[in-house]
Amino acid sequence: MSIHNPGSRAGSGIALKSVAKHVQEGGHGGVFATLNVVPMIDMMIILVVFLIQQFSASGELMLMNPNVAMPKAASSKTLERAPMIALTRGDNGKPGSMLFENNMVMSLSDVNEVKFPSWDIKPLAETLKKAWKLQQRSSDAKARKSRKVIIQADRSVPFQVIKMVMATCGRNEYREPNFAIMVGNDG
């Protein structure tokens, strides 16, 4: 290995002349760095396409209850936002629940013709009346006129209970029941 004398200035050992010149002269003048915009635009387009694919206009319409296995049907229509009644199945032999907007109304074991011979489920009727009063205070005229209600019932809920819920809704201003279903071929 040979020994040589260092140059008179710092940076003389740098192989690239332009870099050596810049180091020796003290860096006067700015270094112009370019920013490549094309990859940034490509990335933004990919993000926009991804977000559009993930967006669902009716995403907030219903909260899926883990205790409701909805029936499948071949024919369907898109649901509009409306008050929702969920009829859930019970866990480990316990009875299911009746929920209005995810708030507990009562146990499904209490819904029968013996307790409610007129098919007017009192706890649900009171809840529907309160919801109707709130709906009438809305500033949206379309929302005030809407008589729709969404019934989200588990497959195991007896049809007798669903009929009683529909009758109660009809007696308490909600006369247009819609059923939440899973779209499938075996309807």
C-alpha positions as CSV (number, residue, x, y, z in Angstrom):
1,M,0.0,0.0,0.0
2,S,1.5,3.3,-1.0
3,I,1.5,6.3,1.1
4,H,0.8,9.7,-0.5
5,N,0.7,13.2,0.7
6,P,-2.8,14.6,1.3
7,G,-4.0,17.4,-1.1
8,S,-4.0,21.0,0.0
9,R,-7.7,21.1,0.4
10,A,-10.3,18.9,1.9
11,G,-12.2,16.8,-0.6
12,S,-9.3,16.4,-3.1
13,G,-9.5,12.6,-2.5
14,I,-13.0,12.4,-3.9
15,A,-13.1,10.8,-7.3
16,L,-16.0,12.7,-8.9
17,K,-14.7,16.1,-10.1
18,S,-18.1,17.9,-9.8
19,V,-18.5,16.8,-6.2
20,A,-14.9,17.5,-5.3
21,K,-15.3,21.0,-6.8
22,H,-18.4,21.6,-4.8
23,V,-16.8,20.5,-1.6
24,Q,-13.6,22.5,-2.2
25,E,-15.5,25.7,-3.1
26,G,-17.5,25.6,0.1
27,G,-20.9,24.8,-1.5
28,H,-21.7,28.3,-2.8
29,G,-25.0,28.2,-4.8
30,G,-27.8,25.8,-4.1
31,V,-28.0,22.2,-5.0
32,F,-31.2,21.8,-7.1
33,A,-33.0,18.5,-6.3
34,T,-35.9,17.4,-8.5
35,L,-38.9,15.7,-7.1
36,N,-40.4,13.2,-9.4
37,V,-44.2,13.9,-9.4
38,V,-45.3,11.0,-11.7
39,P,-45.0,8.2,-9.1
40,M,-46.7,10.5,-6.6
41,I,-49.7,11.0,-8.9
42,D,-49.8,7.2,-9.6
43,M,-49.9,6.5,-5.9
44,M,-52.7,9.0,-5.4
45,I,-54.7,7.5,-8.2
46,I,-54.3,4.0,-6.6
47,L,-55.4,5.4,-3.2
48,V,-58.5,7.1,-4.7
49,V,-59.5,3.9,-6.6
50,F,-59.1,1.9,-3.4
51,L,-61.2,4.3,-1.3
52,I,-63.9,4.4,-3.9
53,Q,-64.1,0.6,-4.0
54,Q,-64.2,0.4,-0.2
55,F,-66.9,3.1,0.1
56,S,-70.5,1.9,0.7
57,A,-73.3,4.4,0.4
58,S,-75.5,2.3,2.7
59,G,-72.7,1.3,5.1
60,E,-74.3,3.0,8.0
61,L,-77.8,1.6,7.3
62,M,-77.6,-1.4,9.6
63,L,-75.5,-2.6,12.3
64,M,-75.0,-6.4,12.0
65,N,-75.9,-8.1,15.2
66,P,-73.8,-11.2,15.7
67,N,-76.8,-13.0,17.2
68,V,-78.9,-12.6,14.0
69,A,-78.4,-15.1,11.2
70,M,-80.6,-13.5,8.6
71,P,-82.5,-15.6,6.1
72,K,-81.4,-15.7,2.4
73,A,-83.6,-14.5,-0.4
74,A,-83.1,-14.3,-4.2
75,S,-85.1,-11.1,-4.7
76,S,-84.0,-7.9,-2.9
77,K,-84.2,-4.2,-2.9
78,T,-81.9,-1.7,-1.4
79,L,-83.1,-0.6,2.1
80,E,-83.5,3.0,3.0
81,R,-82.6,4.3,6.4
82,A,-85.4,3.6,8.9
83,P,-85.8,2.5,12.5
84,M,-84.7,-1.0,13.0
85,I,-86.1,-3.8,15.1
86,A,-83.7,-6.8,15.7
87,L,-85.0,-10.2,16.8
88,T,-82.0,-12.2,18.0
89,R,-81.5,-15.8,18.8
90,G,-80.4,-16.8,22.3
91,D,-77.1,-18.3,23.3
92,N,-76.8,-21.6,25.2
93,G,-80.5,-22.3,25.5
94,K,-81.3,-18.7,26.6
95,P,-84.1,-16.9,24.9
96,G,-83.3,-14.3,22.3
97,S,-83.9,-10.5,22.6
98,M,-85.9,-7.8,20.9
99,L,-83.8,-4.7,20.2
100,F,-84.9,-1.4,18.8
101,E,-82.0,0.6,17.3
102,N,-79.7,-1.8,19.3
103,N,-81.4,-1.0,22.6
104,M,-82.9,-3.9,24.5
105,V,-86.7,-3.8,24.6
106,M,-87.6,-7.2,26.0
107,S,-86.8,-10.9,25.9
108,L,-88.4,-12.9,23.1
109,S,-89.5,-15.5,25.6
110,D,-92.1,-13.0,26.8
111,V,-93.6,-12.5,23.3
112,N,-96.6,-14.9,23.0
113,E,-100.3,-14.7,22.5
114,V,-101.0,-15.5,26.2
115,K,-99.3,-12.4,27.4
116,F,-100.3,-10.2,24.4
117,P,-103.7,-11.6,23.1
118,S,-104.3,-8.4,21.1
119,W,-100.9,-8.9,19.4
120,D,-99.9,-5.4,20.6
121,I,-96.5,-5.9,22.4
122,K,-96.7,-3.1,25.0
123,P,-92.9,-2.5,25.6
124,L,-92.3,-2.3,21.8
125,A,-95.4,-0.1,21.3
126,E,-94.1,2.4,23.9
127,T,-90.7,2.4,22.2
128,L,-92.3,2.9,18.8
129,K,-94.4,5.8,20.0
130,K,-91.4,7.6,21.4
131,A,-89.5,7.0,18.2
132,W,-92.4,8.4,16.2
133,K,-92.6,11.5,18.3
134,L,-88.8,12.1,17.7
135,Q,-89.2,11.4,14.0
136,Q,-92.0,14.1,13.8
137,R,-89.6,16.7,15.2
138,S,-87.2,16.1,12.3
139,S,-86.5,19.0,10.0
140,D,-86.6,16.6,7.0
141,A,-90.2,16.4,5.6
142,K,-89.5,13.1,3.9
143,A,-88.3,11.6,7.3
144,R,-91.5,12.9,9.0
145,K,-93.7,11.2,6.5
146,S,-91.9,7.9,6.4
147,R,-93.7,5.0,7.9
148,K,-91.0,2.4,7.2
149,V,-89.4,0.1,9.7
150,I,-86.7,-2.5,9.2
151,I,-87.2,-5.9,10.8
152,Q,-84.0,-7.9,11.2
153,A,-85.0,-11.3,12.4
154,D,-82.9,-14.4,13.0
155,R,-83.8,-17.6,11.1
156,S,-84.7,-19.4,14.3
157,V,-87.3,-16.8,15.5
158,P,-90.8,-18.2,15.2
159,F,-93.0,-16.6,12.6
160,Q,-95.7,-16.0,15.2
161,V,-93.3,-13.6,17.0
162,I,-92.5,-11.8,13.7
163,K,-96.3,-11.4,13.0
164,M,-96.8,-9.9,16.4
165,V,-94.0,-7.5,15.9
166,M,-95.4,-6.5,12.5
167,A,-98.9,-6.0,14.0
168,T,-97.4,-3.8,16.8
169,C,-95.5,-1.7,14.3
170,G,-98.7,-1.3,12.2
171,R,-100.7,-0.1,15.1
172,N,-98.0,2.4,16.1
173,E,-97.6,4.4,12.8
174,Y,-95.0,2.2,11.2
175,R,-97.0,0.5,8.5
176,E,-94.3,-0.3,5.9
177,P,-92.2,-3.1,7.2
178,N,-89.0,-4.1,5.4
179,F,-87.1,-7.2,6.2
180,A,-83.3,-7.3,6.3
181,I,-82.1,-10.4,4.4
182,M,-78.9,-11.9,3.0
183,V,-78.9,-12.0,-0.8
184,G,-78.5,-15.6,-1.9
185,N,-79.8,-18.1,-4.4
186,D,-81.7,-20.3,-2.0
187,G,-84.6,-18.0,-1.2
